[in-house]
Amino acid sequence: MLMTLSISKALADANRLRVLAALIGRNELCVCQVTELLGLATATVSRHMSILRGADLVQSRKEGRWVYYRLSDTFPVSLRGWLEESLAGSPEIAADCAALSGILACDPEVLCRTQRPRGSGN
């Protein structure tokens, strides 16, 4: 039951749903790419990613000073299908897909350097 509660909590936030939608179909995203996509402070993004990790929905790897996230190896197939279906018509997810094209075209190091400090936001 504890894992069900963790997953429910992780899915109960629009920004975390946006992250999962961005990761579906992609190998991985750097934390600076996620930060740019969400337009939130790095600390806020880290908190969101921690909740997703705690629910075992994403996993991370560190390479030098970079942290990369991807869907976990145990990400429920049924949850993936449900997310793909229920988020398919979302204008916000469509806008995120378009924005990701530009974000992924940037070198993560350059992207990280050019990110301005942001307010705490949610």
C-alpha positions, 0 to 999 in steps of 0.5 A: 500500500505504501508504494501505491500512496507514493505513486498517487502522490507523485501523480498528483502534481501537474509539473510531475505529470509534465516530467513523466510525459516528457520522459516517455519516449525519450532515453533521458533528460538532463536536470537542466533540460527539465528545469528549462521545460518547467520554468521553475527553480532548480531546487523546486525541480529537484524536489519534484524529481525526488518525489518521482524517485521515491515512487520509483517512477524515475531513476537518475544517474550522475555524470560529472556534474550532470544529473540525468533522469529517465523512467525507471526500469520498473515503471508500470507498463499500465501506468505508461499506457494510461498516461499516454492516453490521458495526456494525448490531447493536452495543449500543455503537453503538446506545447511541452513537446514543441518546447523540448525540440528547442531545448534538446537542440541546445548543449546541456552545458550551454543551457545550464549556463544561460539559465537565469535564477528563478523564483521558487515557484511550484 
